[in-house]
Amino acid sequence: MNNEVILYYKFSEIKDPEGFCKLHKEKLKELGVLGRVYISREGINGTLGGTPDQMQAYKEYLQGIEGFEETEFKTDLHDDIPFAKLTCKVRDEIVALHVDGLDPKEGGYHMPPAEWRKTMESGEEYVMIDVRNDYESRVGHFEGALKPPVENFYDFPEWLEEAEKKIPKDKKVLMYCTGGIRCEKFSVLMKKKGWDDVNQLHGGILNYAREEEGKHFRGKCFVFDDRLVVPIDKENLEPIARCEITGKPADSYINCANMECNKLFVCSEEGARMMKGCCSEECGKSEYKRPFDPENAFRPFRKWYNYFDDDFKQRELQEQ
């Protein structure tokens, strides 16, 4: 695996987001990296791919900017760069919750992965909340977590209005997301609503995978790049979701080949070949279908699948 994929964010005031973005984009182009970077007055949020040297140069560049010296990076290895292009743009929020007045400095306790695992194994009472979209938690989540049925992060405040009636304010709250950024805001909202013992997994699922080998996490972690899912506990690769076409265990995502639909859905290679990349027979009849190439559609999945566990392939074949 010759390339690195980094995920990072930092809440630090940027007085001129447009100017900051222009200079940042120039530097990213100079380095020749690909990925997505969002900038706002509240800070920066990004995920990039490139060679180790390119990633190191970028890390040094960002940490050399005043206010971003302590930016933390989650790093993963990959054969390919899972981005088709470079995007660097200004947004109103680097992670959109659409609630004003939330200062991450007023958020929950950043619980280190080792303490998180110890808490899970201690028998202590708590409520755990998966602060991600439902299509993310569908393919992977921590044991015993609440998985809110929301499609977007900005739907969480509405969900919390109902959850407030069921989760006692004196209950210990654990929350997690992919890299930590969504918990930075949602933990503030929960504290403002009256919960005191609010804890967020420091560095998110990806950091936990590195520090604690993903113990007590079931399934895979959804990521917002061409890989779509990545393994967390390499000793437990069995899918927890099911193909929406065949009903068999699966955790690979594809977009419906009907461009008018473009639904993101869980699909096995068998199901994708049956429906030629479409999510339904109706979409299969559309005149707006993209050509379906199963070799490329499942190539990122095969990369880590082959890398982590050759025995898993045999177990899956025996179950079919």
BELWO-V267302 format. One record per residue. N is the residue number from 1. RES is the residue in one letter. D_FIRST is the distance of its C-alpha to the first C-alpha in Angstrom with 1 decimal. Layout:
N,RES,D_FIRST + N,RES,D_FIRST
//
This chain:
1,M,0.0 + 2,N,3.8 + 3,N,5.9 + 4,E,8.1 + 5,V,10.8 + 6,I,14.1 + 7,L,17.2 + 8,Y,20.5 + 9,Y,24.3 + 10,K,27.4 + 11,F,31.0 + 12,S,32.9 + 13,E,35.7 + 14,I,35.2 + 15,K,38.7 + 16,D,37.7 + 17,P,34.8 + 18,E,35.4 + 19,G,35.4 + 20,F,32.4 + 21,C,30.5 + 22,K,31.5 + 23,L,30.4 + 24,H,27.1 + 25,K,26.3 + 26,E,27.3 + 27,K,24.9 + 28,L,22.0 + 29,K,22.9 + 30,E,23.3 + 31,L,19.8 + 32,G,18.5 + 33,V,16.5 + 34,L,16.8 + 35,G,17.9 + 36,R,21.1 + 37,V,23.4 + 38,Y,26.8 + 39,I,29.5 + 40,S,33.0 + 41,R,35.8 + 42,E,34.2 + 43,G,30.9 + 44,I,27.3 + 45,N,24.7 + 46,G,21.3 + 47,T,17.7 + 48,L,15.6 + 49,G,12.3 + 50,G,11.4 + 51,T,9.9 + 52,P,10.5 + 53,D,13.8 + 54,Q,14.8 + 55,M,14.3 + 56,Q,16.2 + 57,A,18.9 + 58,Y,19.3 + 59,K,19.7 + 60,E,22.2 + 61,Y,24.0 + 62,L,24.5 + 63,Q,25.5 + 64,G,27.9 + 65,I,29.9 + 66,E,32.9 + 67,G,32.5 + 68,F,28.6 + 69,E,28.3 + 70,E,27.2 + 71,T,24.6 + 72,E,22.0 + 73,F,18.4 + 74,K,16.2 + 75,T,12.5 + 76,D,9.7 + 77,L,5.8 + 78,H,4.9 + 79,D,4.3 + 80,D,7.8 + 81,I,10.3 + 82,P,12.5 + 83,F,15.6 + 84,A,18.1 + 85,K,20.1 + 86,L,21.1 + 87,T,23.9 + 88,C,25.8 + 89,K,29.1 + 90,V,31.9 + 91,R,32.8 + 92,D,35.7 + 93,E,33.4 + 94,I,29.8 + 95,V,29.9 + 96,A,33.0 + 97,L,35.4 + 98,H,38.5 + 99,V,40.4 + 100,D,42.0 + 101,G,42.5 + 102,L,39.4 + 103,D,38.4 + 104,P,35.2 + 105,K,36.9 + 106,E,39.2 + 107,G,36.6 + 108,G,35.9 + 109,Y,34.8 + 110,H,31.0 + 111,M,30.5 + 112,P,27.8 + 113,P,25.5 + 114,A,27.3 + 115,E,30.6 + 116,W,29.6 + 117,R,28.7 + 118,K,31.9 + 119,T,33.9 + 120,M,32.7 + 121,E,33.6 + 122,S,36.9 + 123,G,39.0 + 124,E,39.9 + 125,E,40.9 + 126,Y,38.9 + 127,V,37.8 + 128,M,34.1 + 129,I,33.3 + 130,D,30.1 + 131,V,30.3 + 132,R,28.2 + 133,N,29.3 + 134,D,30.4 + 135,Y,27.7 + 136,E,25.1 + 137,S,27.0 + 138,R,27.7 + 139,V,24.2 + 140,G,23.8 + 141,H,26.0 + 142,F,27.4 + 143,E,30.1 + 144,G,33.5 + 145,A,32.5 + 146,L,34.7 + 147,K,32.9 + 148,P,35.0 + 149,P,35.6 + 150,V,34.7 + 151,E,33.0 + 152,N,32.4 + 153,F,32.2 + 154,Y,35.6 + 155,D,37.1 + 156,F,36.8 + 157,P,40.0 + 158,E,42.0 + 159,W,40.3 + 160,L,41.2 + 161,E,44.9 + 162,E,45.1 + 163,A,43.0 + 164,E,45.3 + 165,K,48.0 + 166,K,46.0 + 167,I,44.0 + 168,P,46.5 + 169,K,46.3 + 170,D,46.4 + 171,K,43.4 + 172,K,40.3 + 173,V,37.5 + 174,L,33.8 + 175,M,31.5 + 176,Y,27.9 + 177,C,25.6 + 178,T,21.9 + 179,G,21.6 + 180,G,25.3 + 181,I,26.8 + 182,R,29.0 + 183,C,30.4 + 184,E,31.5 + 185,K,34.0 + 186,F,34.9 + 187,S,35.7 + 188,V,38.2 + 189,L,39.8 + 190,M,40.3 + 191,K,41.8 + 192,K,44.1 + 193,K,45.1 + 194,G,46.3 + 195,W,43.6 + 196,D,43.4 + 197,D,40.9 + 198,V,37.8 + 199,N,34.3 + 200,Q,30.9 + 201,L,27.6 + 202,H,26.2 + 203,G,22.8 + 204,G,23.0 + 205,I,21.1 + 206,L,17.7 + 207,N,19.1 + 208,Y,20.9 + 209,A,17.9 + 210,R,16.5 + 211,E,20.0 + 212,E,21.6 + 213,E,19.0 + 214,G,20.4 + 215,K,23.7 + 216,H,26.4 + 217,F,24.1 + 218,R,24.6 + 219,G,22.3 + 220,K,19.4 + 221,C,19.2 + 222,F,19.8 + 223,V,18.0 + 224,F,19.4 + 225,D,16.7 + 226,D,15.8 + 227,R,13.9 + 228,L,17.4 + 229,V,16.7 + 230,V,14.2 + 231,P,15.0 + 232,I,17.0 + 233,D,18.5 + 234,K,16.3 + 235,E,19.6 + 236,N,21.2 + 237,L,19.5 + 238,E,22.8 + 239,P,23.5 + 240,I,26.5 + 241,A,27.3 + 242,R,28.8 + 243,C,28.5 + 244,E,31.3 + 245,I,32.2 + 246,T,32.3 + 247,G,32.6 + 248,K,30.0 + 249,P,27.3 + 250,A,24.4 + 251,D,22.2 + 252,S,20.6 + 253,Y,22.2 + 254,I,23.4 + 255,N,26.1 + 256,C,29.3 + 257,A,29.7 + 258,N,33.1 + 259,M,32.7 + 260,E,35.9 + 261,C,34.3 + 262,N,30.6 + 263,K,30.5 + 264,L,27.3 + 265,F,27.6 + 266,V,26.0 + 267,C,25.8 + 268,S,24.7 + 269,E,23.8 + 270,E,27.3 + 271,G,29.0 + 272,A,27.2 + 273,R,28.3 + 274,M,31.8 + 275,M,32.3 + 276,K,30.3 + 277,G,28.3 + 278,C,31.4 + 279,C,32.3 + 280,S,35.9 + 281,E,38.4 + 282,E,40.0 + 283,C,36.8 + 284,G,36.4 + 285,K,39.7 + 286,S,38.8 + 287,E,39.2 + 288,Y,36.4 + 289,K,33.5 + 290,R,30.2 + 291,P,29.2 + 292,F,26.9 + 293,D,23.8 + 294,P,22.4 + 295,E,19.5 + 296,N,18.1 + 297,A,19.6 + 298,F,17.6 + 299,R,14.4 + 300,P,12.3 + 301,F,14.2 + 302,R,13.5 + 303,K,9.7 + 304,W,9.9 + 305,Y,13.3 + 306,N,12.3 + 307,Y,9.5 + 308,F,12.1 + 309,D,15.5 + 310,D,16.8 + 311,D,20.3 + 312,F,20.2 + 313,K,20.2 + 314,Q,23.4 + 315,R,25.0 + 316,E,24.6 + 317,L,26.1 + 318,Q,29.0 + 319,E,29.8 + 320,Q,30.2
//
